[in-house]
Amino acid sequence: MKSYVTLLTSLFAILILSSCSLFQDIQIKNVTDFAPVFEDKQLLIKANVSVQNDNLYAIKLKHSDLTICIEDKALGNITLAEKVIFKRKSDNSYPVKLKVKLADGALFILLRNAFKKEVTITIKGTMKGSTFGIPKTIAINETKTIDGNLLKSLSN
């Protein structure tokens, strides 16, 4: 009986340690219905995000701690307002709500860059999620160049 417990414990440990190799990155395909709203010193963003999850299990995104910078100037910190669950083996659109706590001078940074042709945005930090109750933290370090006119909707 003891050998069965040892065998099951070993198999479970191998499964947990190898679960990282079973994890496939989810792909963000499109962002639509982008709706920013200012409240106090926070920017609330609602959007529908089209995500492809090729994993055999659902992924629950629980928490984010991200810093957003425009042209290497800190704009604020991004946190996830509500948990999001990406269904297994799916290609769906999910409503996502984010809170951006704006740094001092953030509105000035937005206005200054809203009339540029191209703007470089950097997002750094971590996102925490889980599957089957097993947590996973993912480091994010993304830099994108976008059209400066997209910032005009944030500065209204």
N, CA and C atoms as an extended XYZ file, in Angstrom:
468
Properties=species:S:1:pos:R:3:atomname:S:1:resname:S:1:resid:I:1 pbc="F F F"
N         0.826       -1.193        0.000 N   MET     1
C         0.000        0.000        0.000 CA  MET     1
C         0.862        1.245        0.000 C   MET     1
N         1.954        1.184        0.773 N   LYS     2
C         2.844        2.333        0.856 CA  LYS     2
C         3.492        2.647       -0.487 C   LYS     2
N         3.764        1.608       -1.260 N   SER     3
C         4.400        1.816       -2.563 CA  SER     3
C         3.446        2.525       -3.525 C   SER     3
N         2.141        2.250       -3.421 N   TYR     4
C         1.161        2.943       -4.264 CA  TYR     4
C         1.105        4.433       -3.929 C   TYR     4
N         1.148        4.747       -2.652 N   VAL     5
C         1.135        6.146       -2.230 CA  VAL     5
C         2.390        6.855       -2.734 C   VAL     5
N         3.533        6.204       -2.618 N   THR     6
C         4.792        6.778       -3.102 CA  THR     6
C         4.740        6.972       -4.614 C   THR     6
N         4.214        5.980       -5.324 N   LEU     7
C         4.105        6.064       -6.778 CA  LEU     7
C         3.172        7.198       -7.193 C   LEU     7
N         2.003        7.300       -6.554 N   LEU     8
C         1.060        8.368       -6.876 CA  LEU     8
C         1.632        9.740       -6.551 C   LEU     8
N         2.332        9.846       -5.415 N   THR     9
C         2.959       11.108       -5.047 CA  THR     9
C         4.020       11.494       -6.062 C   THR     9
N         4.800       10.545       -6.504 N   SER    10
C         5.840       10.808       -7.509 CA  SER    10
C         5.225       11.243       -8.832 C   SER    10
N         4.169       10.544       -9.260 N   LEU    11
C         3.506       10.912      -10.514 CA  LEU    11
C         2.897       12.308      -10.437 C   LEU    11
N         2.282       12.603       -9.286 N   PHE    12
C         1.696       13.926       -9.103 CA  PHE    12
C         2.774       15.012       -9.138 C   PHE    12
N         3.913       14.762       -8.498 N   ALA    13
C         5.018       15.723       -8.491 CA  ALA    13
C         5.562       15.930       -9.898 C   ALA    13
N         5.703       14.859      -10.651 N   ILE    14
C         6.183       14.972      -12.033 CA  ILE    14
C         5.191       15.761      -12.877 C   ILE    14
N         3.904       15.495      -12.681 N   LEU    15
C         2.871       16.219      -13.417 CA  LEU    15
C         2.921       17.713      -13.121 C   LEU    15
N         3.058       18.066      -11.844 N   ILE    16
C         3.113       19.479      -11.468 CA  ILE    16
C         4.364       20.145      -12.025 C   ILE    16
N         5.506       19.472      -11.908 N   LEU    17
C         6.748       20.069      -12.387 CA  LEU    17
C         6.797       20.165      -13.900 C   LEU    17
N         6.124       19.253      -14.584 N   SER    18
C         6.129       19.303      -16.038 CA  SER    18
C         4.950       20.092      -16.584 C   SER    18
N         4.090       20.608      -15.698 N   SER    19
C         2.906       21.330      -16.170 CA  SER    19
C         3.279       22.576      -16.944 C   SER    19
N         4.460       23.123      -16.669 N   CYS    20
C         4.893       24.292      -17.429 CA  CYS    20
C         5.081       23.946      -18.893 C   CYS    20
N         5.547       22.712      -19.178 N   SER    21
C         5.753       22.325      -20.567 CA  SER    21
C         4.421       22.014      -21.253 C   SER    21
N         3.387       21.697      -20.481 N   LEU    22
C         2.076       21.445      -21.057 CA  LEU    22
C         1.319       22.735      -21.352 C   LEU    22
N         1.797       23.829      -20.822 N   PHE    23
C         1.141       25.123      -20.968 CA  PHE    23
C         1.528       25.763      -22.289 C   PHE    23
N         0.542       26.124      -23.080 N   GLN    24
C         0.776       26.865      -24.310 CA  GLN    24
C         0.327       28.300      -24.081 C   GLN    24
N         1.065       29.245      -24.597 N   ASP    25
C         0.690       30.647      -24.448 CA  ASP    25
C        -0.640       30.901      -25.138 C   ASP    25
N        -1.461       31.724      -24.487 N   ILE    26
C        -2.695       32.146      -25.133 CA  ILE    26
C        -2.347       33.280      -26.092 C   ILE    26
N        -3.131       33.426      -27.125 N   GLN    27
C        -2.863       34.448      -28.133 CA  GLN    27
C        -3.977       35.481      -28.128 C   GLN    27
N        -3.588       36.743      -27.999 N   ILE    28
C        -4.549       37.839      -28.103 CA  ILE    28
C        -4.620       38.218      -29.572 C   ILE    28
N        -5.805       38.069      -30.147 N   LYS    29
C        -5.967       38.296      -31.572 CA  LYS    29
C        -6.444       39.699      -31.909 C   LYS    29
N        -7.352       40.242      -31.073 N   ASN    30
C        -7.943       41.524      -31.418 CA  ASN    30
C        -8.536       42.158      -30.158 C   ASN    30
N        -8.566       43.487      -30.142 N   VAL    31
C        -9.203       44.234      -29.063 CA  VAL    31
C       -10.246       45.144      -29.695 C   VAL    31
N       -11.511       45.012      -29.237 N   THR    32
C       -12.594       45.826      -29.785 CA  THR    32
C       -13.360       46.482      -28.649 C   THR    32
N       -14.247       47.382      -29.000 N   ASP    33
C       -15.111       48.084      -28.039 CA  ASP    33
C       -14.311       48.695      -26.898 C   ASP    33
N       -13.226       49.348      -27.238 N   PHE    34
C       -12.340       49.992      -26.271 CA  PHE    34
C       -13.059       51.211      -25.705 C   PHE    34
N       -13.352       51.198      -24.392 N   ALA    35
C       -14.120       52.282      -23.772 CA  ALA    35
C       -13.416       52.794      -22.516 C   ALA    35
N       -12.633       53.876      -22.642 N   PRO    36
C       -11.985       54.448      -21.459 CA  PRO    36
C       -12.896       55.448      -20.744 C   PRO    36
N       -12.849       55.436      -19.412 N   VAL    37
C       -13.638       56.354      -18.591 CA  VAL    37
C       -12.749       56.825      -17.441 C   VAL    37
N       -12.692       58.146      -17.202 N   PHE    38
C       -11.908       58.687      -16.100 CA  PHE    38
C       -12.753       58.780      -14.844 C   PHE    38
N       -12.196       58.339      -13.716 N   GLU    39
C       -12.812       58.500      -12.401 CA  GLU    39
C       -11.697       58.826      -11.422 C   GLU    39
N       -11.798       59.976      -10.761 N   ASP    40
C       -10.770       60.453       -9.839 CA  ASP    40
C        -9.416       60.448      -10.558 C   ASP    40
N        -8.433       59.780       -9.982 N   LYS    41
C        -7.127       59.691      -10.627 CA  LYS    41
C        -6.941       58.323      -11.262 C   LYS    41
N        -8.059       57.680      -11.625 N   GLN    42
C        -7.986       56.371      -12.258 CA  GLN    42
C        -8.664       56.398      -13.612 C   GLN    42
N        -8.110       55.629      -14.495 N   LEU    43
C        -8.686       55.438      -15.814 CA  LEU    43
C        -9.243       54.019      -15.842 C   LEU    43
N       -10.545       53.880      -16.039 N   LEU    44
C       -11.169       52.566      -16.159 CA  LEU    44
C       -11.312       52.240      -17.639 C   LEU    44
N       -10.856       51.065      -18.010 N   ILE    45
C       -10.899       50.664      -19.415 CA  ILE    45
C       -11.698       49.378      -19.528 C   ILE    45
N       -12.716       49.421      -20.375 N   LYS    46
C       -13.483       48.227      -20.699 CA  LYS    46
C       -13.224       47.922      -22.165 C   LYS    46
N       -12.998       46.662      -22.447 N   ALA    47
C       -12.743       46.249      -23.821 CA  ALA    47
C       -13.132       44.791      -23.989 C   ALA    47
N       -13.405       44.411      -25.221 N   ASN    48
C       -13.604       43.009      -25.558 CA  ASN    48
C       -12.329       42.517      -26.217 C   ASN    48
N       -11.783       41.454      -25.667 N   VAL    49
C       -10.512       40.932      -26.145 CA  VAL    49
C       -10.744       39.553      -26.748 C   VAL    49
N       -10.369       39.412      -28.007 N   SER    50
C       -10.484       38.129      -28.694 CA  SER    50
C        -9.237       37.309      -28.385 C   SER    50
N        -9.451       36.136      -27.737 N   VAL    51
C        -8.341       35.312      -27.258 CA  VAL    51
C        -8.479       33.890      -27.785 C   VAL    51
N        -7.351       33.339      -28.203 N   GLN    52
C        -7.311       31.933      -28.610 CA  GLN    52
C        -6.558       31.149      -27.542 C   GLN    52
N        -7.243       30.192      -26.919 N   ASN    53
C        -6.653       29.332      -25.903 CA  ASN    53
C        -6.642       27.911      -26.455 C   ASN    53
N        -5.464       27.428      -26.857 N   ASP    54
C        -5.340       26.088      -27.423 CA  ASP    54
C        -5.085       25.020      -26.366 C   ASP    54
N        -5.037       25.408      -25.103 N   ASN    55
C        -4.778       24.451      -24.031 CA  ASN    55
C        -5.986       23.551      -23.798 C   ASN    55
N        -5.738       22.400      -23.177 N   LEU    56
C        -6.805       21.459      -22.869 CA  LEU    56
C        -7.541       21.820      -21.592 C   LEU    56
N        -7.239       22.970      -21.025 N   TYR    57
C        -7.840       23.395      -19.767 CA  TYR    57
C        -8.075       24.902      -19.812 C   TYR    57
N        -9.011       25.334      -18.996 N   ALA    58
C        -9.304       26.766      -18.899 CA  ALA    58
C        -8.201       27.451      -18.110 C   ALA    58
N        -7.986       28.720      -18.408 N   ILE    59
C        -6.990       29.518      -17.701 CA  ILE    59
C        -7.707       30.686      -17.061 C   ILE    59
N        -7.478       30.863      -15.761 N   LYS    60
C        -8.096       31.960      -15.021 CA  LYS    60
C        -7.034       33.022      -14.788 C   LYS    60
N        -7.270       34.214      -15.324 N   LEU    61
C        -6.385       35.353      -15.103 CA  LEU    61
C        -6.906       36.081      -13.874 C   LEU    61
N        -6.073       36.162      -12.811 N   LYS    62
C        -6.539       36.657      -11.525 CA  LYS    62
C        -6.061       38.057      -11.175 C   LYS    62
N        -4.837       38.375      -11.515 N   HIS    63
C        -4.241       39.607      -11.001 CA  HIS    63
C        -3.187       40.103      -11.986 C   HIS    63
N        -3.053       41.412      -12.067 N   SER    64
C        -1.977       41.990      -12.863 CA  SER    64
C        -1.342       43.132      -12.087 C   SER    64
N        -0.072       43.287      -12.263 N   ASP    65
C         0.683       44.392      -11.688 CA  ASP    65
C         1.630       44.880      -12.777 C   ASP    65
N         1.114       45.754      -13.611 N   LEU    66
C         1.844       46.216      -14.789 CA  LEU    66
C         2.063       47.720      -14.735 C   LEU    66
N         3.168       48.161      -15.278 N   THR    67
C         3.453       49.582      -15.419 CA  THR    67
C         3.427       49.909      -16.904 C   THR    67
N         2.716       50.978      -17.262 N   ILE    68
C         2.651       51.399      -18.655 CA  ILE    68
C         3.409       52.707      -18.813 C   ILE    68
N         4.227       52.762      -19.859 N   CYS    69
C         5.023       53.956      -20.158 CA  CYS    69
C         4.781       54.363      -21.608 C   CYS    69
N         4.722       55.654      -21.826 N   ILE    70
C         4.618       56.195      -23.176 CA  ILE    70
C         5.880       57.010      -23.420 C   ILE    70
N         6.619       56.620      -24.453 N   GLU    71
C         7.892       57.280      -24.773 CA  GLU    71
C         8.795       57.351      -23.537 C   GLU    71
N         8.891       56.243      -22.803 N   ASP    72
C         9.719       56.097      -21.594 CA  ASP    72
C         9.312       57.016      -20.446 C   ASP    72
N         8.110       57.538      -20.459 N   LYS    73
C         7.566       58.326      -19.357 CA  LYS    73
C         6.447       57.512      -18.712 C   LYS    73
N         6.508       57.327      -17.387 N   ALA    74
C         5.522       56.503      -16.686 CA  ALA    74
C         4.137       57.125      -16.770 C   ALA    74
N         3.187       56.365      -17.260 N   LEU    75
C         1.802       56.808      -17.351 CA  LEU    75
C         1.005       56.344      -16.136 C   LEU    75
N         1.299       55.149      -15.639 N   GLY    76
C         0.591       54.644      -14.468 CA  GLY    76
C         0.739       53.148      -14.313 C   GLY    76
N        -0.034       52.593      -13.367 N   ASN    77
C        -0.034       51.156      -13.089 CA  ASN    77
C        -1.361       50.553      -13.506 C   ASN    77
N        -1.301       49.391      -14.140 N   ILE    78
C        -2.483       48.691      -14.629 CA  ILE    78
C        -2.767       47.504      -13.725 C   ILE    78
N        -4.012       47.413      -13.267 N   THR    79
C        -4.450       46.242      -12.519 CA  THR    79
C        -5.725       45.707      -13.148 C   THR    79
N        -5.929       44.435      -12.999 N   LEU    80
C        -7.121       43.780      -13.512 CA  LEU    80
C        -8.261       44.032      -12.535 C   LEU    80
N        -9.363       44.605      -13.014 N   ALA    81
C       -10.490       44.927      -12.141 CA  ALA    81
C       -11.310       43.694      -11.780 C   ALA    81
N       -11.408       42.737      -12.689 N   GLU    82
C       -12.169       41.512      -12.461 CA  GLU    82
C       -11.413       40.331      -13.045 C   GLU    82
N       -11.599       39.174      -12.442 N   LYS    83
C       -10.988       37.948      -12.958 CA  LYS    83
C       -11.574       37.623      -14.330 C   LYS    83
N       -10.758       37.002      -15.168 N   VAL    84
C       -11.200       36.585      -16.496 CA  VAL    84
C       -10.848       35.114      -16.669 C   VAL    84
N       -11.797       34.337      -17.167 N   ILE    85
C       -11.556       32.914      -17.406 CA  ILE    85
C       -11.616       32.661      -18.910 C   ILE    85
N       -10.492       32.178      -19.464 N   PHE    86
C       -10.412       31.823      -20.875 CA  PHE    86
C       -10.735       30.338      -21.003 C   PHE    86
N       -11.835       30.025      -21.676 N   LYS    87
C       -12.290       28.648      -21.807 CA  LYS    87
C       -11.278       27.804      -22.578 C   LYS    87
N       -11.287       26.513      -22.270 N   ARG    88
C       -10.343       25.595      -22.912 CA  ARG    88
C       -10.675       25.397      -24.385 C   ARG    88
N        -9.656       25.184      -25.182 N   LYS    89
C        -9.813       24.922      -26.618 CA  LYS    89
C       -10.825       25.863      -27.258 C   LYS    89
N       -10.611       27.177      -27.076 N   SER    90
C       -11.589       28.134      -27.577 CA  SER    90
C       -10.913       29.295      -28.297 C   SER    90
N       -11.719       29.952      -29.076 N   ASP    91
C       -11.320       31.169      -29.783 CA  ASP    91
C       -12.503       32.131      -29.627 C   ASP    91
N       -12.574       32.810      -28.456 N   ASN    92
C       -13.728       33.631      -28.106 CA  ASN    92
C       -13.308       35.057      -27.771 C   ASN    92
N       -14.314       35.899      -27.639 N   SER    93
C       -14.119       37.271      -27.188 CA  SER    93
C       -14.577       37.360      -25.735 C   SER    93
N       -13.755       38.001      -24.897 N   TYR    94
C       -14.034       38.093      -23.471 CA  TYR    94
C       -14.036       39.555      -23.045 C   TYR    94
N       -14.987       39.949      -22.185 N   PRO    95
C       -14.958       41.318      -21.653 CA  PRO    95
C       -13.866       41.426      -20.586 C   PRO    95
N       -13.034       42.444      -20.718 N   VAL    96
C       -11.928       42.666      -19.784 CA  VAL    96
C       -12.050       44.072      -19.221 C   VAL    96
N       -11.906       44.193      -17.903 N   LYS    97
C       -11.960       45.494      -17.242 CA  LYS    97
C       -10.624       45.737      -16.548 C   LYS    97
N       -10.023       46.871      -16.861 N   LEU    98
C        -8.732       47.238      -16.293 CA  LEU    98
C        -8.834       48.564      -15.563 C   LEU    98
N        -8.030       48.718      -14.520 N   LYS    99
C        -7.901       49.991      -13.827 CA  LYS    99
C        -6.479       50.490      -14.037 C   LYS    99
N        -6.365       51.742      -14.444 N   VAL   100
C        -5.053       52.359      -14.601 CA  VAL   100
C        -4.973       53.491      -13.591 C   VAL   100
N        -4.118       53.318      -12.582 N   LYS   101
C        -3.890       54.381      -11.612 CA  LYS   101
C        -2.843       55.297      -12.223 C   LYS   101
N        -3.288       56.502      -12.572 N   LEU   102
C        -2.434       57.425      -13.306 CA  LEU   102
C        -1.362       58.045      -12.427 C   LEU   102
N        -0.178       58.177      -13.007 N   ALA   103
C         0.925       58.838      -12.321 CA  ALA   103
C         0.727       60.350      -12.419 C   ALA   103
N         1.456       61.094      -11.606 N   ASP   104
C         1.392       62.552      -11.683 CA  ASP   104
C         1.871       62.991      -13.067 C   ASP   104
N         1.121       63.855      -13.709 N   GLY   105
C         1.475       64.366      -15.024 CA  GLY   105
C         1.070       63.459      -16.166 C   GLY   105
N         0.279       62.427      -15.903 N   ALA   106
C        -0.098       61.465      -16.936 CA  ALA   106
C        -0.954       62.100      -18.034 C   ALA   106
N        -1.876       62.967      -17.653 N   LEU   107
C        -2.712       63.617      -18.672 CA  LEU   107
C        -1.876       64.486      -19.604 C   LEU   107
N        -0.880       65.137      -19.048 N   PHE   108
C         0.016       65.941      -19.875 CA  PHE   108
C         0.780       65.049      -20.854 C   PHE   108
N         1.219       63.896      -20.397 N   ILE   109
C         1.935       62.954      -21.270 CA  ILE   109
C         1.011       62.484      -22.396 C   ILE   109
N        -0.244       62.173      -22.063 N   LEU   110
C        -1.206       61.755      -23.085 CA  LEU   110
C        -1.432       62.854      -24.119 C   LEU   110
N        -1.663       64.074      -23.644 N   LEU   111
C        -1.921       65.178      -24.574 CA  LEU   111
C        -0.711       65.482      -25.444 C   LEU   111
N         0.462       65.441      -24.864 N   ARG   112
C         1.678       65.746      -25.613 CA  ARG   112
C         1.922       64.732      -26.727 C   ARG   112
N         1.545       63.471      -26.492 N   ASN   113
C         1.808       62.429      -27.484 CA  ASN   113
C         0.626       62.137      -28.403 C   ASN   113
N        -0.543       62.722      -28.127 N   ALA   114
C        -1.741       62.439      -28.920 CA  ALA   114
C        -1.638       62.942      -30.354 C   ALA   114
N        -0.772       63.893      -30.604 N   PHE   115
C        -0.677       64.472      -31.948 CA  PHE   115
C         0.546       63.985      -32.705 C   PHE   115
N         1.269       63.046      -32.146 N   LYS   116
C         2.412       62.454      -32.847 CA  LYS   116
C         1.927       61.387      -33.815 C   LYS   116
N         2.731       61.175      -34.837 N   LYS   117
C         2.374       60.164      -35.817 CA  LYS   117
C         2.498       58.760      -35.221 C   LYS   117
N         3.610       58.487      -34.511 N   GLU   118
C         3.821       57.190      -33.881 CA  GLU   118
C         4.274       57.383      -32.444 C   GLU   118
N         3.798       56.510      -31.561 N   VAL   119
C         4.117       56.578      -30.146 CA  VAL   119
C         4.562       55.179      -29.695 C   VAL   119
N         5.623       55.135      -28.887 N   THR   120
C         6.101       53.863      -28.358 CA  THR   120
C         5.524       53.648      -26.958 C   THR   120
N         4.856       52.519      -26.784 N   ILE   121
C         4.258       52.159      -25.503 CA  ILE   121
C         4.976       50.922      -24.966 C   ILE   121
N         5.343       50.981      -23.686 N   THR   122
C         6.006       49.856      -23.034 CA  THR   122
C         5.162       49.422      -21.841 C   THR   122
N         4.940       48.124      -21.726 N   ILE   123
C         4.212       47.553      -20.596 CA  ILE   123
C         5.115       46.505      -19.948 C   ILE   123
N         5.395       46.720      -18.647 N   LYS   124
C         6.255       45.802      -17.899 CA  LYS   124
C         5.567       45.414      -16.601 C   LYS   124
N         5.832       44.213      -16.154 N   GLY   125
C         5.299       43.762      -14.875 CA  GLY   125
C         4.983       42.291      -14.893 C   GLY   125
N         4.008       41.902      -14.075 N   THR   126
C         3.635       40.495      -13.979 CA  THR   126
C         2.118       40.335      -14.048 C   THR   126
N         1.710       39.177      -14.520 N   MET   127
C         0.312       38.770      -14.513 CA  MET   127
C         0.258       37.417      -13.830 C   MET   127
N        -0.769       37.246      -12.988 N   LYS   128
C        -0.921       35.984      -12.267 CA  LYS   128
C        -2.195       35.300      -12.713 C   LYS   128
N        -2.055       34.018      -12.956 N   GLY   129
C        -3.194       33.221      -13.351 CA  GLY   129
C        -3.099       31.858      -12.713 C   GLY   129
N        -4.068       31.011      -13.025 N   SER   130
C        -4.010       29.655      -12.500 CA  SER   130
C        -4.810       28.724      -13.392 C   SER   130
N        -4.497       27.462      -13.255 N   THR   131
C        -5.261       26.418      -13.881 CA  THR   131
C        -5.242       25.223      -12.941 C   THR   131
N        -6.373       24.615      -12.729 N   PHE   132
C        -6.530       23.523      -11.755 CA  PHE   132
C        -6.056       23.944      -10.369 C   PHE   132
N        -6.142       25.225      -10.054 N   GLY   133
C        -5.712       25.717       -8.748 CA  GLY   133
C        -4.214       25.901       -8.612 C   GLY   133
N        -3.463       25.609       -9.655 N   ILE   134
C        -2.012       25.765       -9.625 CA  ILE   134
C        -1.688       27.156      -10.165 C   ILE   134
N        -1.111       28.035       -9.332 N   PRO   135
C        -0.829       29.403       -9.782 CA  PRO   135
C         0.388       29.470      -10.692 C   PRO   135
N         0.368       30.466      -11.553 N   LYS   136
C         1.495       30.716      -12.452 CA  LYS   136
C         1.629       32.222      -12.621 C   LYS   136
N         2.839       32.720      -12.480 N   THR   137
C         3.124       34.134      -12.675 CA  THR   137
C         3.900       34.282      -13.979 C   THR   137
N         3.450       35.212      -14.806 N   ILE   138
C         4.072       35.428      -16.109 CA  ILE   138
C         4.657       36.836      -16.132 C   ILE   138
N         5.920       36.938      -16.488 N   ALA   139
C         6.570       38.239      -16.625 CA  ALA   139
C         6.200       38.828      -17.984 C   ALA   139
N         5.829       40.093      -17.974 N   ILE   140
C         5.450       40.803      -19.191 CA  ILE   140
C         6.463       41.914      -19.438 C   ILE   140
N         6.955       41.997      -20.656 N   ASN   141
C         7.833       43.088      -21.067 CA  ASN   141
C         7.596       43.303      -22.555 C   ASN   141
N         6.618       44.114      -22.876 N   GLU   142
C         6.202       44.339      -24.261 CA  GLU   142
C         6.406       45.795      -24.647 C   GLU   142
N         6.915       46.009      -25.839 N   THR   143
C         7.058       47.350      -26.394 CA  THR   143
C         6.407       47.355      -27.771 C   THR   143
N         5.485       48.286      -27.978 N   LYS   144
C         4.765       48.391      -29.250 CA  LYS   144
C         4.779       49.840      -29.724 C   LYS   144
N         4.732       50.016      -31.021 N   THR   145
C         4.592       51.333      -31.616 CA  THR   145
C         3.178       51.439      -32.162 C   THR   145
N         2.460       52.480      -31.711 N   ILE   146
C         1.078       52.658      -32.140 CA  ILE   146
C         0.910       54.035      -32.765 C   ILE   146
N        -0.217       54.237      -33.417 N   ASP   147
C        -0.577       55.527      -33.982 CA  ASP   147
C        -0.924       56.478      -32.841 C   ASP   147
N        -0.337       57.658      -32.840 N   GLY   148
C        -0.587       58.633      -31.785 CA  GLY   148
C        -2.031       59.080      -31.700 C   GLY   148
N        -2.770       58.987      -32.800 N   ASN   149
C        -4.184       59.386      -32.793 CA  ASN   149
C        -5.032       58.517      -31.867 C   ASN   149
N        -4.570       57.311      -31.565 N   LEU   150
C        -5.317       56.440      -30.653 CA  LEU   150
C        -5.353       57.009      -29.248 C   LEU   150
N        -4.405       57.863      -28.904 N   LEU   151
C        -4.367       58.471      -27.570 CA  LEU   151
C        -5.407       59.579      -27.406 C   LEU   151
N        -5.928       60.081      -28.519 N   LYS   152
C        -6.921       61.148      -28.434 CA  LYS   152
C        -8.179       60.686      -27.712 C   LYS   152
N        -8.569       59.422      -27.872 N   SER   153
C        -9.770       58.926      -27.187 CA  SER   153
C        -9.558       58.881      -25.681 C   SER   153
N        -8.313       58.770      -25.225 N   LEU   154
C        -8.030       58.760      -23.792 CA  LEU   154
C        -7.997       60.160      -23.207 C   LEU   154
N        -7.707       61.146      -24.026 N   SER   155
C        -7.541       62.514      -23.498 CA  SER   155
C        -8.819       63.335      -23.580 C   SER   155
N        -9.930       62.739      -23.956 N   ASN   156
C       -11.199       63.473      -24.015 CA  ASN   156
C       -11.779       63.692      -22.662 C   ASN   156
